[in-house]
Amino acid sequence: MKIAIVCYPTFGGSGVVATELGISLSKRGHEIHFVTYKQPVRLEYLSHNIKYHEVIVPEYPLFHYQPYELALSSKLVTVVKEHQIDLLHVHYAIPHAYAGFMAQQMLKAEGIELPMMTTLHGTDITLVGSHSFYKPAVNFSINQSNVVTSVSESLRQDTLAIFDINKDIHVVPNFIDFENLPKNVGDCQRDLMAEEDEKIITHVSNLRPVKRIDDMIQVFDKIQQKIKAKLIIIGDGPERENASKLAHKLGIRDRVMFLGKSNEIEKILCYSDLFLLPSEKESFGLAALEAMAYGVPVISTNVGGVPEVNRHGESGYLSDLGDIDDMANNAVKILSDPEQLVQFKMRARQIALEFDMQRIVPLYEKLYQSMLTKNS
């Protein structure tokens, strides 16, 4: 199949998942065409099966905001016609599904049928998409898509509750590429980050308010009062300064490491003992899944799609939003018993294997085939 993929080319979860999906599909013999305004960050190479098409938005004084949707839909029409694209897969409802629909209509006027799949990732539905300014357009775009998928059952239910959807939404979860996980993670030098008797607790995010970073600092404070530990925070964002100030106030700033946007997440996860995710909203919990893939148990809130990934009492523990005491107690429960910690680490990785890319990508292929069959 020749598949055009539209996504945001940034470090965000939807862009990463879309890029990894495209790369995997190319290895399975499909021809993949990424169409976006910048080469995706995870797209490290191009090949005969992977092409990138840049969407250029000319600047005109007439426009206060440059019309990216128009440029994207026009570029899609060009790419489809030049490369005989079989189907379009857009990630994130805004503005990609809308631009995809416009491309479909332009192509239809020329006698070309282009089936479109829309994958919903989270804030495109629960935050931005539900805003009154965008809701009618998003609702329309989803209903006009030939196939709609969501990354979790929780997000599927949210979409059905927020919008007036008249078609099935298929749940296809996010995934981990176990085949390409670093093979030498067991050789990581743990002593570079902590003393031998210290537990290493990790968090990875964009440090936005929705991640509840202050809650995490308070949870860690309670943990380190009972167990010698260090907190490593990977990522950067608006809550970093406040979190640092809170750590100072609690007298634990020397035990909290802010590493910013690190390229060594895998190395850090490989010697982590616990992963904290106290988020207010998570459509799936990809950061938790990535930690579990390295055998790191997860202490998280029970919001959104996280319970579909982090299984209570198996790969870690779930707590109600804002229940700092419960999260800290559960963390201590795992960390204070070496044998139990080993069991949680093993179980976390076992559960993560259920989300192996080799199991998930065929689900997309099956849906692609159904789209082409209906369209023939």
N, C-alpha and C positions, 0 to 999 in steps of 0.2 A: 504493500500500500504506500501511496504518497500522502503524507500527512503534514498539514501546516499547523504549527503550534504557536499560540499567542499567549504571552505571559508577561509579568513584570520582571525585568532582568536583574533584580536586586537580591540582597541577602535574605529577604523575607521567605517564609516557609513555602508560600505558593510558587514563587519563582524557582526555588531550589527543587521542589518536587516536580514541577513541569520540566525543568531542564534534565533532571535525572531520568525522568520517564522517557523523554525524547532520545537521550543517549542509549538507554536500554532498548528502545524500539529499533534504533538504527542497528544495534548489534544483532537483532533478531531478523534483520533483512529488510526492514522498512526504510523508505527514504523520508527523512525528516527535514522540514523547512521551518526554522524559527523566524517569526516575524515580530519585531519589536524595535524600540527606539535605541537600544544599546545591546551589544552582545551579552547574553546572560553570564553572570559571574562564575557559575559552575561549568560553563561551556568552554573548556580549556583547549579544545581542538576542533577543527572542522575536517570532514572527510568526504568521500564521494557519496556517503549516505547521510551526511549532516550539512545543511546549508543554513546560512544566516542572511536575512534580508532586513536592512536597516530602514526604519520608518523615519523619514525626514519631515519635519514640520517647518515650512518656511515662515519667517516672521514678517507680518504686515502691520503697519501702524493702525490699520482699520480695526484689527482684533485686539481687544484688551487681554483676552486669554486665547492662546493659540489653539486652534481646533484639532487636537490630536485624533479624535474619533474619525474625523473626515480623512485625515492623512492615512490612518491605519486601515480604514475600510477600502480606500483607493489602492493602497499598497497590496492588500489582500487580493483584490481583483486582478491586479497585474501578476502577482506570483502564481495565482491559480491558473491563469490563462497561459503563462509562459512555461509552467512546469507540469501542467495537467494534474493538478492536485486532486486527490480522491475525496478527502474530507478535511474538515477544520475542527481543531480542538482548542477551545479558549479556556484559560484559567483565570478565575476571578470575574465576577459578573460585571463589575464596573471598571472601565467602560467597554471591556472586551466583547461581552455577549452582544451589546448594542451595536458595536462596530461590525461584529461578525454578521449580524442580521442584515445590516445595510449592504454589506458585501454580497450576501446571498441574493438580495433583491436586484442589485446591479447585474449580477451574473445571470440571474433568471431572465432578465430582459434580453439577454443575448443567447438564451436557450441552454444555459449551463446550470445544472443542479448541483449544489454543493451542500451536503449534509453537515450539520454542526453539532458538536458536543460541547456543553458548558459544564465545567467543574467548579463547584462552589467550595470555597476554602475557609470562610469564617467571617471576618469583619466586612467583607463585601455584602454580607447578608445581615448580620446582627447589629452592625454599627452604621456603616455608610448607606448600605442598600435600604435600610428601614427608614431613613430620613425622608420626610415628606417631599423634599425637592426631587429625590431620585426614585422613590418607590414605584411610581407608575411605569417608568422606563425599565426598571429592573424587572418588575413583574412581567411586563410585556416580553422582554428579551428572554427570560427563562422559559416562558410558555411557548415562544417561537422556536426554541432550540429543539433539534430532533431527539437528542438524548441529554438528560441532566444527571450529573453525579454529585455526590457530596462526600467529604472525607471522613464523616462519622455519622452514626445514627442520630446523635444529639443535634448535629447541624441540620440533618434532614428534617427532624421534628421542628426545629426553630424556623426553618424556611417555610414549612407548611403552615406554621402558626402565624407568621408575619405576612406572608403573601397569599394570594389567591391562585394557587397552582393547579393546573388542570391535567398534569401528566405525572407519571411515575418519576421518583428520584431514586437512583441506584446508589447504594453506599459502596464506595471503593476506597478503602482506607489508604493513608499515607504509608510509606514503606522505607525499608533500610536496604542498602546494597551490601549485603554481607560478603559477597564475593570480593569486593574491593576494600573491605575494612583492612587497615594495616595489620599485617601478619605478626609483627614483632612487638605488639603492645605489651606483652609480658615482660619485655626487657627494659621497660621505662624506668628511669632513675627517680624513684619516689623520694629519695633522700634530698633531692634538689629543692623540693617544695615543702617538706615537713620532716619533723624528727620521727624516729622509729616508733615512738609510743603515741604519736598524734594521729587522730583520724582526720581524713580530708573530706570536706563537704563542698559540693560544687553547685553552681547555678549558672545557666547560660540563657541570655535573653537580650532584648533591645532596651531593657531597663525603662520601659514605659510605666505609667501609673497603674495600668491594668495588671502588671506583673506583681504588684504589692511587695516591692522591695523592702519597705520598712518592716513588714510582717516577717520577712525572711531574716532580717538582721535581729529582730527580737527572738525569733525561734532559735537562731544560732546562739544568741546570748544565753538562753536557758540550757541549751545543749552543753555549751562549754563550761558551764558551772558544775556539771556532773562528769563530763568526759573531756579529756584533753583533745582539743580539735582546732582545726583551721578552716576558714571559709574562703573559697576561691570563687570570685565572681568574674565571669567572662562576658564581654559585651559592653556596649556604651549606650547612653541615652539620658533623658531628662532627669531621671531619678538618682543618678549616680552621686551627685553632690549631696543631696539630702541623706542618702544612705550612709555616706562617709561621715557626715555630721552626727547622725544618730549613733554610729559605731563609736565615735569619739565620746559622745555623751555617756554611753554605757560603759566606757572604759575598755573597749575590746578592739579598738582600731588597729592595734598591732597584730591582731589575729585574723584580720580581714584583708584579703588581697584583691585589688581591682586590676585586672589584666587588660581591660579594654577589648578591642576587636582582635582577638588572637587567631593566628593560623595554626595553632597547636592544640585545638580542642580535643582531638583524639588522644594525644599524649596525656593531657590532664585527666580526661575521663578514665583512662586505663588504670590510673592509680587512685581514683576517687573511691571513697567508701560509701558515700551517700549523695543523692541529688535532691535538692529542694526546689519545689515548684508551687508556691503559695498563690498562684494567679487567681484573679477575679473572673477571667474568661479565658477559655482555651477551646477552640473548635475541635482540636484533635489532641494536641500535646506531643508534637514532633520532638521537642527537646527531651522530653521524658523518654520517648522511644529510643532516641539516639543514646542516651545514658544507659538504658537497659541493655542495648546491644553490646555494650562494653562490660556488662555484668554489674551495673551500679543500681542498687535498690533506690526507689523513689518515694519521697515523702511529699504528698501533694494535696491540694484541695480536690473536692469531688465535683468540680464544675465541668460543664460542657462535655467534650468527648474524652476527657482524661480517664474516667473510670473504664472506658473501653480499651485503654492501653495499660494503665497501672492497676493491677488487680489487688484489692485489699487483702492483706495477710499473705500474699504470695510474692509479688514483685516489689512490695512496699506497703504503704498504708495511705488511706484517704481520710481527710478531715474536712469538716464544714469550713466554709469560707470565714477567715478571720479567727479561727480557733487555734491560737498560737500555742496554748498549753498542750492541746492534744497532739499537734504536730511535733512539738518538742519531746513529749513523752514517748511517742511512737519512734522517734529517731533514737532516743536513748535506749529503748527496748531492743532495737536492732543492733546498735553499736556496742552495747555493753556485753553482749554474748558472742564471742568469736565464732563458735560453731553455728549459731543462728545466722550470723552475718554471712558466712560462707553459703549457707542454704539459700538465703535471700538473693545473693549474687548469682548463684546458679539458676534459680527460678526466674530471675529477671531476664537473663539472657535467653532462656528457653521460651519465654513468652514473646520476647522480641523477635525470635525466629519465625513466629507465626506471621509476622509482617515483612518477611523477606521479599525483596523485589521479584524474585523468581516465581513467587506465588501470586503477587498482586498484578504485575504487568499483563499476564494473560487475561485477567478480568477486563482490562481495558480493550485488549484485542478482540475479545468476544463481543463487546458492545460495538466496537468499530464495524465488525463484520455484519452485525445486525442492522446497523445504519445503512451500509452499502446494499445489503439485500433488499431492504425496504425501498431503497432509492432506485433499484434497478427495474 
